Amino acid sequence: MSKKGKVKVGIIGSGFIADIHADSFRMMPDEAEVVAVASPPEYKPEELAKKYNIARVFTDYKKMLAEDDIEMVLIGAPNYLHAQMTVDIANAGKHVVCEKPLCMTLEEADLMIDTCKKKGVLLMYAEELFFTPKYVKAKQMADEGAFGKLYMVKQSEKHFGPHAPWFWDVEKSGGGVFMDMGCHGIAFCYWFFGRPKIKNVYCQMATHVHGDKTKGEDDSICIIEFENGGIGLIEDSWARRGGMEDRIEVYGEDGLTYADLHMGNALPTFSEHGYGYAVEKAPSTKGWTYPVVEELWNYGFPQELNHFARCVRGKEEPQATGEDGRVVQEVLYAAYQSAGIGRKVELPFRPEGVKTPIELWLKGKNKS
Ligand SMILES: NC(=O)c1ccc[n+]([C@@H]2O[C@H](COP(=O)([O-])OP(=O)(O)OC[C@H]3O[C@@H](n4cnc5c(N)ncnc54)[C@H](O)[C@@H]3O)[C@@H](O)[C@H]2O)c1
C-alpha cells in the first residue's frame, strides 16, 4: 500500500452525500484523490464516476476493498449499513470515514471502535460542523475568552424533510429528524463546550406533518446539561417550510455570537421564472429565494475531508472520531427515552437489546 503522495480514496455510495464527498475532493485536491466508487447497480455508480472522473466503479463494495492501493474509504450509505461497512473496511486494513450518525446502536459503536483499534486503522467521524468556517470562528472566539464563561450553546437545523425514502423508514434510519440532524447538534454542543461530561438529557418530540410516511418524529427540541454547567439546546425539524436553515447561538456571561450558515452568504433574489439551483432542500427557485455561494465550503465538507486525508498521512490528529460518534449515540438513546417518558434521563444511559434508538420513544409514546 502506498504511503506517500495523495491518499487514494474509495467512496461507498453514489447518492447525495457521495456526490458531496467527490465534489469536496475536487475542490481540495492536494491531499487526496478519489480513485473508486462502489454502489449497487440500481444507484448508478457509473454516473457519479463519470461526473467526477473516477476511474474504477464497483457494484459490490467488498470488491472495492480488495483494491490494494486504496487507503481510506468513505461511507455514504444509509445508517443501518454503517457498522458492517466499517468492520469490513477495517478488516481490509483501510482507514474509515463514516458519515453521521455513526450507527444504529451503542453495541455497534463499540464494535466499530474496537475493530478499527485492533486493525490499526483510523475511524474518523464525518461531522462537518467541526469544520464549518462560521462555526469554527465562533469557537475560536469563545476559546479566546470573547464571551466569558459560556452558559448556553444552541444549534438548529430545519427543512421540510429528506430526499430519499430510506430516511423515512425507521428500521433503516434508526429514527426521525433527531437521529438524522439532532446528531449534528449533539456533536456540535459537545465539541463547542470542549467535550465535557454530559449529566442529563431532556427531549420533546412530535410528528406534525409527515405521519403519513413515517413512524419517525419530524420535529424535536432537546436540552443537554453538561457537567461544567453549560446547556446545549438543539432544535431540529423536517416540518419547516421554506428550505434549509442551519444556525447557532452562543451565549456567555460576557458576550454572545450568532451564525446562520445560509443567510449572510446568500443573494436575496426574486425571479418570476426560476433558475437552476439555489441551495440544498430549496423547494423552488421562483419568487423570493436565497441562493448561496460556495455552498460546500460554507458547510465545511472540503476542509473536513482534506483534514481526514492529512490524518491518514500522519500530518494531523483526527478532530472528529468514532468516540465522538459514540457519545452522540448515547445522547440519541437518552433523548428518545426522555421524549418517551416525558422526563430528564441521566447519563450514563445504556439500555440493552435496543435495535433502533427511536424504539425508546415509540415504546413510551404507545403506553401513554
Ligand atoms: N454530513 C451531512 O450533513 C450528511 C448529509 C446527508 C447525508 N448524510 C449521511 O450520509 C449517509 C447517506 O445519505 P445520503 O443522503 O447520501 O442518502 P442517499 O439515499 O442519497 O444515498 C445513499 C446511497 O447509499 C448507497 N447504498 C444504498 N444501499 C446500499 C447497499 N445495500 N450497499 C451499498 N451501498 C448502498 C447507494 O449508492 C445510495 O445512493 C447517511 O448516513 C446520512 O445520514 C450526511
The ligand as an SDF file (V2000), in Angstrom:
LIG
                    3D

 44 48  0  0  0  0  0  0  0  0999 V2000
  -22.9380   15.1630    6.9150 N   0  0  0  0  0  0  0  0  0  0  0  0
  -24.0970   15.5120    6.4080 C   0  0  0  0  0  0  0  0  0  0  0  0
  -24.5140   16.6470    6.5370 O   0  0  0  0  0  0  0  0  0  0  0  0
  -24.9120   14.5000    5.6670 C   0  0  0  0  0  0  0  0  0  0  0  0
  -25.8280   14.9330    4.7000 C   0  0  0  0  0  0  0  0  0  0  0  0
  -26.5870   13.9590    4.0380 C   0  0  0  0  0  0  0  0  0  0  0  0
  -26.4310   12.6120    4.3620 C   0  0  0  0  0  0  0  0  0  0  0  0
  -25.5350   12.2450    5.3320 N   0  0  0  0  0  0  0  0  0  0  0  0
  -25.3980   10.8150    5.7180 C   0  0  0  0  0  0  0  0  0  0  0  0
  -24.8530   10.1050    4.6120 O   0  0  0  0  0  0  0  0  0  0  0  0
  -25.4280    8.8130    4.5330 C   0  0  0  0  0  0  0  0  0  0  0  0
  -26.0560    8.6330    3.1450 C   0  0  0  0  0  0  0  0  0  0  0  0
  -27.0890    9.6110    2.9800 O   0  0  0  0  0  0  0  0  0  0  0  0
  -27.4870   10.1920    1.5370 P   0  0  0  0  0  0  0  0  0  0  0  0
  -28.2160   11.4310    1.7950 O   0  0  0  0  0  0  0  0  0  0  0  0
  -26.3050   10.2120    0.6620 O   0  0  0  0  0  0  0  0  0  0  0  0
  -28.5050    9.0660    1.0700 O   0  0  0  0  0  0  0  0  0  0  0  0
  -28.8800    8.7240   -0.4350 P   0  0  0  0  0  0  0  0  0  0  0  0
  -30.1140    7.8950   -0.3510 O   0  0  0  0  0  0  0  0  0  0  0  0
  -28.8640    9.9380   -1.2770 O   0  0  0  0  0  0  0  0  0  0  0  0
  -27.6920    7.8040   -0.9080 O   0  0  0  0  0  0  0  0  0  0  0  0
  -27.4270    6.5880   -0.2730 C   0  0  0  0  0  0  0  0  0  0  0  0
  -26.5600    5.7450   -1.1720 C   0  0  0  0  0  0  0  0  0  0  0  0
  -26.1500    4.5860   -0.4490 O   0  0  0  0  0  0  0  0  0  0  0  0
  -25.8490    3.5660   -1.3830 C   0  0  0  0  0  0  0  0  0  0  0  0
  -26.4510    2.3180   -0.9280 N   0  0  0  0  0  0  0  0  0  0  0  0
  -27.7650    2.0800   -0.6900 C   0  0  0  0  0  0  0  0  0  0  0  0
  -27.9330    0.8020   -0.3110 N   0  0  0  0  0  0  0  0  0  0  0  0
  -26.7010    0.2300   -0.3160 C   0  0  0  0  0  0  0  0  0  0  0  0
  -26.2090   -1.0710   -0.0350 C   0  0  0  0  0  0  0  0  0  0  0  0
  -27.0320   -2.0500    0.3470 N   0  0  0  0  0  0  0  0  0  0  0  0
  -24.8830   -1.2880   -0.1400 N   0  0  0  0  0  0  0  0  0  0  0  0
  -24.0490   -0.3070   -0.5260 C   0  0  0  0  0  0  0  0  0  0  0  0
  -24.4590    0.9590   -0.8060 N   0  0  0  0  0  0  0  0  0  0  0  0
  -25.7590    1.1970   -0.6970 C   0  0  0  0  0  0  0  0  0  0  0  0
  -26.4030    3.9790   -2.7400 C   0  0  0  0  0  0  0  0  0  0  0  0
  -25.3530    4.4110   -3.5440 O   0  0  0  0  0  0  0  0  0  0  0  0
  -27.2760    5.1560   -2.3980 C   0  0  0  0  0  0  0  0  0  0  0  0
  -27.3250    6.0690   -3.4630 O   0  0  0  0  0  0  0  0  0  0  0  0
  -26.4180    8.7090    5.6950 C   0  0  0  0  0  0  0  0  0  0  0  0
  -25.8110    8.0830    6.7830 O   0  0  0  0  0  0  0  0  0  0  0  0
  -26.7290   10.1590    6.0240 C   0  0  0  0  0  0  0  0  0  0  0  0
  -27.0960   10.3600    7.3720 O   0  0  0  0  0  0  0  0  0  0  0  0
  -24.7720   13.1570    5.9600 C   0  0  0  0  0  0  0  0  0  0  0  0
  1  2  1  0
  2  3  2  0
  2  4  1  0
  4  5  1  0
  4 44  2  0
  5  6  2  0
  6  7  1  0
  7  8  2  0
  8  9  1  0
  8 44  1  0
  9 10  1  0
  9 42  1  0
 10 11  1  0
 11 12  1  0
 11 40  1  0
 12 13  1  0
 13 14  1  0
 14 15  2  0
 14 16  1  0
 14 17  1  0
 17 18  1  0
 18 19  2  0
 18 20  1  0
 18 21  1  0
 21 22  1  0
 22 23  1  0
 23 24  1  0
 23 38  1  0
 24 25  1  0
 25 26  1  0
 25 36  1  0
 26 27  1  0
 26 35  1  0
 27 28  2  0
 28 29  1  0
 29 30  1  0
 29 35  2  0
 30 31  1  0
 30 32  2  0
 32 33  1  0
 33 34  2  0
 34 35  1  0
 36 37  1  0
 36 38  1  0
 38 39  1  0
 40 41  1  0
 40 42  1  0
 42 43  1  0
M  CHG  2   8   1  16  -1
M  END
$$$$
